[in-house]
Amino acid sequence: MTATLPILYQEIRCPLLEEKAISLTVKRMDLVHPELSGNKWYKLKYNIQEANKQGHQQLLTFGGAYSNHIYATAAAAKLAGIHAIGMIRGEEHLPLNPTLLYARTAGMRLEYLTRTEYRKKDSPDFLDKLKEKFGRFYLIPEGGTNALAVRGTREILEGKDLDYDFICTSVGTGGTFAGLVSTAHASQKVLGFSALKGDFIHQDIDRLLYQHQIHPSCDYEIVGKFHFGGYAKYNSELIDYIKLFKAETGIPLDPVYTGKMMYGIMKLIESGEIPRGSSVLVLHTGGLQGIKGFNARNNTNLPLT
Ligand SMILES: *Cc1c(COP(=O)(O)O)cnc(C)c1O
């Protein structure tokens, strides 16, 4: 879990960027580890360390059937030699989709919860019942955001990353965003592109910053208008954009998080909301494991790698 590959930085060129004199660099966190990729590597590393320290034999977490977090937790547990239990929202569907097949193959025990049960995932009574059923476990919340996850995401920005005018990330629970705004410099602005529809994310971020006592010196903003209808929703424009981006840069994007972010970044550059002459660092937070299942479910043909 400790050794990582040196992270690749890839500068993107295209007529729009040229016209606006904008330098745009992608930090390929998706390549940080072949199985435990993107921001999930940062979010899980101190949690695994803590689980080991507390002498736990197993982890338990929650997620949807196509969840990057479930996939990453299964990978992290395998790497650390800890057993993992994945509490999956909804009914079992066989054959397993590619995400759950990987998780199962990595050794994760899969258990299914009805949507009603799933809503109790944070209640102490419900968690006590799970402890009776499975024995003692180290709990990682749905989406993986907790204090140790934020500690990990504080390590994302380093060195030259702190020289860019803008830092862009995709946002789910906001754990990654919280870590980024805690370390970005005063001269920088962190833009978080929400993958979910709804204004609740602003409150969630405020709560996270308060909980983790983060007082950003940088400027920051959640961009809420590039969700394409909601979580994992899409249209043909998004699909075409992801294919074009891959063809022109060689960089694969996923349709749930990074594809929507990159589409949004280009729109903000077009409109001048990201001003002419800016330098932009885009964090590729991973999520590529989800493409296979997305293609199968929606009959799309997005490139996988
Ligand atoms: C999980 C995930 C996110 C969201 O991270 P949060 O810390 O929950 O905001 C963004 N991008 C990708 C690819 C992810 O897998």
The ligand as an SDF file (V2000), in Angstrom:
LIG
                    3D

 15 15  0  0  0  0  0  0  0  0999 V2000
  -15.1260    8.4590   -5.3820 C   0  0  0  0  0  0  0  0  0  0  0  0
  -14.7890    9.3060   -6.5430 C   0  0  0  0  0  0  0  0  0  0  0  0
  -14.9140   10.6970   -6.5240 C   0  0  0  0  0  0  0  0  0  0  0  0
  -15.5280   11.4360   -5.3680 C   0  0  0  0  0  0  0  0  0  0  0  0
  -14.6890   11.5380   -4.2550 O   0  0  0  0  0  0  0  0  0  0  0  0
  -15.2430   12.2050   -2.9330 P   0  0  0  0  0  0  0  0  0  0  0  0
  -14.0850   12.2390   -2.0150 O   0  0  0  0  0  0  0  0  0  0  0  0
  -16.3390   11.2940   -2.4160 O   0  0  0  0  0  0  0  0  0  0  0  0
  -15.8000   13.5240   -3.2590 O   0  0  0  0  0  0  0  0  0  0  0  0
  -14.5120   11.4220   -7.6350 C   0  0  0  0  0  0  0  0  0  0  0  0
  -14.0110   10.8020   -8.7200 N   0  0  0  0  0  0  0  0  0  0  0  0
  -13.9060    9.4760   -8.7890 C   0  0  0  0  0  0  0  0  0  0  0  0
  -13.3990    8.8580  -10.0400 C   0  0  0  0  0  0  0  0  0  0  0  0
  -14.2750    8.6740   -7.7110 C   0  0  0  0  0  0  0  0  0  0  0  0
  -14.1700    7.3470   -7.7910 O   0  0  0  0  0  0  0  0  0  0  0  0
  1  2  1  0
  2  3  1  0
  2 14  2  0
  3  4  1  0
  3 10  2  0
  4  5  1  0
  5  6  1  0
  6  7  2  0
  6  8  1  0
  6  9  1  0
 10 11  1  0
 11 12  2  0
 12 13  1  0
 12 14  1  0
 14 15  1  0
M  END
$$$$
